[in-house]
Amino acid sequence: MSLYDNVKSLPALLLELGEANPDLFVVSQDMGSVGPFVERFPQRAVDVGITEQNLIGVAAGIALRGKLAFVYGMAPFVTMRGFEQIRTDLAYNSRNVKILAVFCGLAAGAWGATHHAIEDIALMRAIPGMTVIVPGDGHEAEQAIRAAAALPGPVYVRLGAFLPVHDEDYEFRTGRAVTLRAGSDAAIIATGTMVHPALQAHDRLKARGIEARLIDMHTIKPLDLAAVESAADETGRIVTVEEHSIIGGLGAAVAEVIAEKGAGRLARVGIRDTFCTEVASYPELCAIHGLTPDDIEAAVVSLLDGTR
Amino acid sequence: MPEAATIQDLEKRAATIRRHVIAVAAEHMCHAGGALSAVDVMAALYFGVMNVDPKDPARPDRDYFILSKGHGSLALFATLSERGFFPVSMLASFEQAGSILAGHPTLKVPGVELATGSLGHGLPVATGVALACKVSGDANRVFVMMGDGELQEGSVWEAALAAPRFALDNLTAIIDRNGFQAFGEVERIMPLEPLADKWHSFGWRVIEIDGNDMAQVVEALGQPPQSERPTLVLARTVKGKGVPCLEGSPRAHFTRLTPEEAAEALQGLTS
């Protein structure tokens, strides 16, 4: 599970989109790896260096001139150092800028907590007018980026080191959750990199006689309310799974829906309001912080046992 | 660009815009001082320098103005209305319930390019606009006005690095150097001098002027792009300019004028 798995296909995709749209700019921050787009369209490949506030502002200005700007940057720095620019220059000003964020969740592994992004979904989700997409695999990510290019206004796309989840004929639709497995004993609602381990947990539960519904909630905002409500109605027990803090992300979004609805019980699998300070590889960190198929399985079983 | 306006024409426009500002400041508390200091630059831009079309504010060949010091909105609104973007009569609704004229610029207001208010946002955005124009070979000029207190924001200096890097000679940044921030003198709270040297060392073409002297303002802003460098106009101004009781006073930042103070100021402008 290389840190760079997702990035490999991104340069080719940006090149393709840039060839199709002469108004597409890629604005990045000392990332280097947008590759062929830079060579083909050097004037539309804007590297602003290590200046995140300026990064977002420049992208907003390019969009103000009627162009389409893709921002390519590191999630922890773009979302946190550039937060107010994203909120004010992009969202409040309704600018056509798409943020492609890498180094999400714990992907930076042993580089440490400065480079982890475990609050980015919470931050982006709180901004009026933002669309927040967290694809579950490379196939979905590619379609999500194409969809983002066509959506009006700002979009945050959270990219990760993906393992394949979806079939070749899968079709992504913004805001429309995907039920990957049917089931009515419980519902696992997973997002991003956690869809794959959730799939493994589903299979283990099935082997134990537990039929869990599995939902890929790739769009955190706007959230697919119908998918959450029917999961609450039809299973009564929901486990959310995300490579993100349990505060403010998918788990919180689902909690808000079912609390207002007054139906269903919830367990959240995610990083439990802590910095991940252990020196460890990405997979090891995920294991330490309870983001494995075992943890998801245990959460479902525990919820069914009524011990939570 | 409008027909060549004379310096006297522009001075009259500036006086009219100041009268609009004073009328509002006589009604309620507002950021009058930093609006008044910036009036001459705005009058020069909208009536003498920039290519704008009040009937078609979004036309592609327009020049751009971004008011990064958003609390100077009253001066911008007065200028835009005087230029015909919306009725002058709307100015009386400034910051009143139901108005489109908030205390800071918003996109609801015809002619406003960027909703601002939080400081340090304008220069990066203006840099992006200028960059996009340059890449497309478009001749639009881009102007952005910052306050001097605003220069304490780090984001300003991020963009100050970027604009020369991209050789944005179509970009002109103006500093309304009125010397005061909300609670005192800029040089006492967090000094900026030597300010011209800082921008020069970042790679900008720096022009220092008296920003309340119309001839100097027009001379500085009217210069065509040159030398592949962005231009920084360091406009030394007086906070509260045109209202004697506010000029150079810390009170000028956020204030309301008494009827006597307003009358005195209006008399000074017409004489």
Interface residues (C-beta under 8 A of the other chain):
Chain A: F25 V27 Q43 R44 V46 V48 G49 T51 Q53 N54 I56 G57 V58 A59 A60 G61 I62 A63 L64 R65 G66 K67 A69 E84 Q85 T88 D89 Y92 N93 S94
Chain B: P60 Y64 L107 E113 L114 A115 G117 S118 G120 H121 L123 P124 V125 A126 T127 G128 V129 A130 L131 A132 C133 V135 S136 G154 S155 E158 A159 L161 A162 F166
